[in-house]
Amino acid sequence: MTHPAGSSPSETKDYDAIVIGAGFAGLYMLIRLRQLGLSVRVIEAGDGVGGTWYWNRYPGARCDVESMQYSYSFSEELQQSWQWSERYPRQEEILRYINHVADRFDLRRDICLNTRVTQARYDEAADDWHVQTDGKQTLKARFLISAAGCLSAAKVPDMAGLADFKGRWYHTGNWPHEAVDFTGQRVGVIGTGSSGIQLIPTIARQAKEVVVFQRTPNFSIPAWNGPLPEDDQRAWKAQYAQMRAKARNTRSGVLYDYSQRSAFEVDEAERQAEFERRWQRGGANFTHAFNDIFTNPAANESAAEFVRHKIRSTVTDPRKAALLAPTDHAIGTKRICVDTDYYATFNLPHVDLVDLRATPLQSLVAEGIQTTAQTYALDSIVFATGYDAVTGALDRIELRGRGGLALKDKWAQGPRTFLGLMAAGFPNFFIITGPGSPSVLTNVIVAIEQHVDWIARCLAHMQASGSTHIEPLASAENDWVAHVDQVASGTLFTQTDSWYMGANIPGKPKVLLPYVGGLQNYTAICEKVIADGYPGLQFDAPTHQPA
Ligand code: N01
C-alpha cells in the first residue's frame, strides 16, 4: 500500500528487502527486486521521489551531463518515448522524468515517503536487518540496500553567529519547495563549486546586489546550453542501445571524445587548438583533450593555463580575474564545473567578489557576514557549501553490523568495501555507488544501473542456489581497498584537497573516495567476479541457526 506524504505504517513489518532512498538508484533497485519476486519497502526522507534532484531546487540547478545520456537505459520504451527539451537538463525536467518513471512502472505503492531511516541493525541470530525510522516504525528485512546517494548529506559549515543572522539563509542541497524571490535583495553566496557556479549568475539576474564569498576558485567550462534539436534527439534514439553500450565501456560512463594522445605528442599550436575546439564545444569533455591530463602535472598545467587565460580575457576587473583563476589545484582534480555566464557575471556592477583567503570570514552577525576586513549587510545568505560526500548519508544512520560494529567506526580511517558494493562484517547489505566504486567520477546513472544490475544478478544467484546470506571475506575487502588506493596513487587526485578526498569535512580521513580506475575496467572486474562464481564472497551464515 502506498503511504501518502506524512503517513507511515505503524506496525512492525517484514520484507525481503529494504531500500534506503527513492532517487535514481532506489527506484531502479525496486524495479529489479520486484522482478525477482521479492517484497520490498523503499524508505525515502523526502515527500517525493527524486533524491538529489528532489532536494536541489536552487535557482539555476541543472545537470552537467547531457540530457540524452543522463537518463535510464534499462527500458527501450522509456528511452524512446521521453522527450528532453535542452542539451543539459534543468532540475525541474529531471524531477519530472523521475516522477514519470515512478508512475510508468507503478513504483509508488512500495515507497514510504516522508520517512528517514535512523538506525539499521544486523541481527546475527535471525540473519536479518532491523530498521528503525524517525516515524518510530521497526521494519525487518533479509536484505538492506543503501541507495542513499553520494551527494545527499548537505553540509552547512559550523559558523559562528548563524543563529544571530536576521535575514533568511538557504543551503543549495536543501532548497525550499516554495519559490524564493531575491528581487531587490542583497544576497551573499558562500561557496564556488558546481552549485555556486550555477546559482550565482541566476541570482544575479534577480537580486539588487550579490556578494560572492570565495575561499577557493574552481575551473569552469561553458555549457553553451540551448534547446536540444529534434534531429539530434532522433539521431540518438535511432542508435540508443549502441550508444549506451559504448558509454558503459568508457572510463566515466559519458560519451566524451577521449583523446588517446599525450599533451606533448603535439606542438604548442596544436595543443592550444585542441583546447579551443573543446572549449567551443563546451562541457566536461574539455578535460579529456589529452590522455595524460589527470596523471602528468605538465599536461594538466597546460589545460589549466588555457582556462585561466579564458577567465582573464572574460573578466574585465583584473582583481576579480586574478581571484577567479585557480592556481592551487590541478584542473579536474576538483570536480570540473560547467556553467552558463559564470565568469561574465562578475562584470556586472552589482556583483562583488570577496576573497576569504585574504580576509577570512569571522562570523555571521545580525545584519550579514563579517570578515576580518568589514561587515557585509545582507538580506539573504546562500550556502553553496557542498556535501559530506559518498559516505555522509550512511554515516548519518546508526548502521550496525556483526557484533554491533558501527559502519562509521569501521570506516573511521577511511571507507573499506569490497567493490564499493559490500562491507565485511555487514552481511546481506549492499551499497549502490558506495565508496571504492567509480560513482561520482562517472555519469552516475550509468554507475547506478551497473551496480543495481550486479546486485540483482547476485540475488538471483542466491535464489537459484538456495542461499539467504552473503558477506564479503575480510581478505577480499583488504585486496580491493589496496587496489583502490594503488590506482589512486598514480593520479593527481590525491594531491588536491577536494570533497573527492573527504577534505571538505573537518576530521574526515583523507582518502580518495571513488575508484579512479575507470568504469569500464571496474565493470570488467565485477563481471569477472560473477563469471568466476563470486570469489571473495561467503554465502550462507555460519552463525545463522534456522528455526
Ligand atoms: O559543493 P562543493 P557543490 N567557508 O563541495 C566552499 C555535484 N553537483 O554543492 O573549496 C567558505 O563542490 C568550498 O570552498 P573550498 C558535483 O559533483 C553537480 O558546489 O572548500 N567556503 C567550495 O567553494 C559537485 O562537485 C551539479 O575552499 C566554504 C564550496 O563551498 C558536487 O555536487 C551541480 C566553506 C563547496 O563546493 C558538490 O558541489 C551541483 C566555508 N566554511 C552539484 N565550506 C551539476 O550537475 C565550504 N565552502 C551541474
Residues whose N, C-alpha, C, O or C-beta is under 5 A from the ligand:
A	BS01	N01	R62 C63 D64 L151 P157 I190 G191 T192 G193 S194 S195 G196 F213 R215 T216 R335 A384 T385 G386 Y387 W499
